[in-house]
Amino acid sequence: VGKYVALHDAYLSVVEALAHGGIAHRTRVHIQWIDSETLEQDGPGVLQNVHGILVPGGFGARGIEGKVLAARYARERGIPFFGICLGMQAAVIEFARNVAGMEAANSTEFDAKTPYPVIDLMPEQQTVEDLGGTMRLGSYPCVLVPGTLAHQVYGQDLIFERHRHRFEVNNQFRTRLQEMGLAASGVSPDERLVEMMELPDHPWFLGTQFHPEFQSRPNRPHPLFASFIGASSIYREEGSPRLTASERSS
């Protein structure tokens, strides 16, 4: 679910990483390209036959509510969900609005006056006028929390992943989000920055602030993409425990 789906090459790295994840399971991945703006207008019916939902990165307000809607659909129906960069931020916004009681929660990238800026620039970036100067670029370390899906997928405590983004999860709301069930499963070594978030009570719902697709290779699929495709394959065969028998068979 993206805003640049008219030009598939805009997501070439993600497409290739999905194929790599399929290789890990001897599974061919069929992509259904869904314009997030169309999703806003027509509703989530177009998602009813998918086995996994991936919301990739991007910039700007256009189509963001479609991404938020996709995250909600996946969360409520137990469909594997993978949010990358802006995709993770959309999932945080959705959870804040519809689970944590923060109606009108948003990112200050889209609404500077939101009463609940769950996604925002870090305080030290607020006065930087050059947009490029506020971006977090390149490889950064991430500490994984034991017992989480993220830790299980990587099988290690410390990872390094590549970033290309400007906004972050706002620590002002971090505790409230976690108390309501959205776990920070990966953080910076100083614990100031949220790198990964997930829903522990969901079959597979995970978001990353970084771009794991940049490190995936055909003979070395990125573990997150391999795990996502594996979860999607299970959903294809078994459906979600949250669905009724008739819904699983439809």
Salt bridges, closest charged atoms under 4 A:
GLU37 OE1 - ARG62 NH1 2.88
GLU65 OE1 - ARG97 NH1 2.84
GLU76 OE2 - ARG72 NE 2.81
GLU76 OE2 - ARG75 NH2 3.70
GLU94 OE2 - ARG75 NH2 2.69
GLU124 OE2 - ARG192 NH2 3.09
ASP157 OD1 - HIS151 NE2 2.66
GLU161 OE2 - HIS222 NE2 2.60
GLU168 OE2 - ARG136 NE 2.83
GLU168 OE2 - HIS165 ND1 3.82
GLU195 OE2 - ARG136 NH1 2.98
GLU195 OE1 - HIS163 NE2 2.76
ASP201 OD1 - ARG242 NH2 3.97
GLU213 OE2 - HIS211 ND1 2.82
GLU237 OE2 - ARG236 NE 3.10
GLU247 OE2 - ARG77 NH1 3.84
